[in-house]
Amino acid sequence: MKKNTSILNIFLVLAGIIVLNFLGNKFYKRFDLTQDHRYTLSDETVNIVDQITDPMSIKVYLEGDFPAEFNRIQTETRQHLEELQALNNNINFRFINPKTKTKELIKAGLQPSRLSVQEDGQVSQAVIFPWAVINYKGKTEKVSLLSDAVAASQEEQLQNSIENLEYAFSNGLQKVISGKNKKIAVIRGNGELKDIYLFSALKKLGEYYRLAEFTLDSVNKSPQKTLKELTGYDMAIIAKPTERFTDEEKFTLDQFITNGGKTLWMIDKVYADIDSLMTTGKMLAFNRDLNLTDQLFRYGVRINYNITKDLYCSTIRLASGNTGNQTQFKDFPWLYYPLIIPSNSNPITAHIDPVRLRFPSTMDTLSNGIKKTILLKSSPYARPIGTPVEVSLEEVSQKPTKKYLNKGDQIFSVLLEGEFTSAFADRIQPFKSELVKKKSPVNKMIVISDGDVIANEVFRGEPLELEKDTWTHLPYGNLDLIMNSAQYLMDDSGILNLRAKKLKIRFLDKEKAYEERQFWQMLNLILPVLILILSGFIFNYLRKRKYTS
């Protein structure tokens, strides 16, 4: 009887194990018990992963020996990919040691990062390849796992990298899955920046979107056709126009907006010729009438006729003397080139390097029911200068004072969101069209009061990088600002919001650990031995007590 009962119990246990395994495979669920829910994927990421229908491979070059603190990136990356794989088993990933593939990776554009490592009170250098490569349906996308934004410490850089991890992978997945399905019109016809000055921005935008020039001149001959063709684009870039807009051209842009088109305005209201300044040492900064004031006013912003000095600024390179026959150059702080520290509270500006502006004008926001978010503003020590005004290179020798530059918080860029009323709603329309609307659906636009924010420098006929200063090699966030702006304006999935993700990551206090290391080493060595000895005494005591009568 007992034997039959034992067999039955064994059978029931085996059956229970089989049922539990079946239910586990059928109803799989992972639980995120972290306080900040760092492993809970956003709805945007889930939607992207659901679109993966074929096998996808992800190679992560984070295998091998790393500095202790950077093991966190490896661990967090592995856990994030496990979460993605749990959602879709088409995703396969593996970690690879990059030591044997250094030349191959560099040739593929995966540049290594050099880190300063502090261990046992000593500082050394370590080289890692913080990259992942996604392959899907013949498409390849590189994902940077280490934030390159300026950080006060490696701990802050690591914090930024982990916070940016979900965005980095979701953005990469989106690119290989969706392809270029949205179009951007680069507006021409009013003296906008030439392509060579837009090279860096257009090259980067071209990785995500289909780009095409769109000349507004044609509105004079066939306005209805021009408006219809423009509404076929998802977004328009207006980059530093220098010639006055006609009412027909303004109306075309206005109706593009009321029909749902997104716009990125980069407007210079003041003419400031840097070439004249470098040639003669002086220039006259004077007002430029683009005939856009009333239109932007209707949307909710006003760009003022002035230029701004800011104590926190970038530099200008000037000749400082001669050594033999060689001219020597030096970088001087130039107050007319404000260096803007972006806020991390908005996904457009989160985790990007300082943005360099050149002779920017200030902006005012107006009350009209449109939601306004300030993206770029000056340091507390800034001052707008009314125009026209003469600017001289001799100003580099003048020491600025905080007392003079005390008109801070000047606005240089605003994000506008809402239902835009047509600037021609109460006016005579320049031409008739079946597409004309008095109000837009919920829409978005960004206005920046500096046309040069998108302009890369040109040296000997070749375009230079927009991401950093040509001479000092300091990183700038201009390209990231343009890219994030375009993504935010056209991103219906809200993926860019992942850039503003905040996590609570606790780091080891290296200084305290170094000072107390001997104490903890001795404690870890002696305490287990003491516990073992004490356990032996207790065991013998209890044994003697039990068996001694």
Secondary structure by P-SEA (a helix, b strand, c coil): caaaaaaaaaaaaaaaaaaaaaaaaabbbbbbccccccccccaaaaaaaaacccbbbbbbcccccccccaaaaaaaaaaaaaaaaaacccbbbbbbcccccaaaaaaacbbbbbbbbbcccccbbbbbbcbbbbbcccbbbbbbcccccccccaaaaaaaaaaaaaaaaaaaaaaacccccbbbbbcccccccccccaaaaaaaaaacbbbbbbbcccccccaaaaaaaaacccccccccccccccaaaaaaaaaaaaabbbbbbbcccccccaaaaaaccbbbbbbbbccaaaaaaaabbbbccbbbbbcbbbbbbbbccccccbbbbbbccccccccccccccccccccccbbbbcbbbbbbbbcccbbbbbccccccbbbbbcccbbbbcccccbbbbcccccccccccbbbbbcccccccccccccccccccccccccbbbbbbccccccbbbbccccccccccccccccccaaaaaaaaaaaaacccccccccccccccccccaaaaaaaaaaaaaaaaacaaaaaaaaaaaaaaaaaaaaacc
